[in-house]
């Protein structure tokens, strides 16, 4: 089970990361946490700030954004498959094999 950190500590780490030019890994190391932990805290903070600021986008806009994000993810997966296939096929047709 991961070690639980106080809410104030998490908020301070997120604030320091956002206010500095340091990398995520460096800030995490400075505070003695993992980079994945900091990444998760940033995502949670982003969700909380979006909720607390009120819904600035209408329901249809958020639905469209959600669909666009799904499409982007699918296209990225397809691109990765094509990249791997191209690498495999380029290795299969090398002269001298």
N, C-alpha and C positions, 0 to 999 in steps of 0.2 A: 504494500500500500504506500503510495507516495506521501511524503512528509507534508503536513498541512502548514501553510504559511498564513500569518495574519493578513486580513484584508488590507490594512494600512501598508504593510510591506509590499504586497502585490501592486497596489496603486502607485507606490513610490518607484518601484522598479519600472513599471510601464511608463510613468512620467519621465523618468531619467532617460529611458531609451528613446522616447519620442522627442525629447528636448536636445539630445546629443547627436553627434555625427558618428558615434561609435557603432560598430557592427553589433548585430544581435548576439553573436557568440561572445564578443568581448564584454558586453554589458552583463550577460548571463554569468560569465566567469567571474566578473567583479563582485557580483552579489552571491555567488556560490550556488547557482541553480543551473539547470541544463538549458540549452538553447530551445529545445522542444517545449519545455515548461514555459519559458518566456513567450514563445510563439502562441501557445494556448492561452496565456493570460492576455495577450494582445487581441486575440480573436474574441475572447469573452468581453473585454473592455469595449471593443468595437460594437459588438452586439448590444451591450448595455447602453452605450452612448447613443446608438441609433434609436433604441426604444425610448430612452428618456427625452430625447430631443423632439419627440412626437413624430408621427408619420408624415414626413414632408412629401412623400410620394403617394399618389392615389393607389387604390387597390389594383386597378388595371395596369398602372405603371410598374408596380412591384411584381405582378404576375408576368409582365413582359420581360422584366429584368431577370426573373427567375428562369424563364424559358430561354432567354439569351445565354445565361450562364450554363444551362444544361447543354445547349448547342455548342458552345465554346469548348466545354469539357469533352463532348463527343468528337469534335473536330480535332482536338489535341490528341485524343487516343488514336484516331484514324491516322493522323500524321505520324505518330510514333510507330504504328504497325508498318506503314509505308517506308519509313526510314530504315527499319530493321530488315524489311524485305529487300530493299535496294542494297543494303550492305551485304546481305547473304548472297544475293544474285551476283554482285560484283566480285565476290570471292570465288564463286563457282566457275566463272569464265576466265580465270587468269591463265595466261599461256604457260605451258610447261607442266600442267597438272594432268 
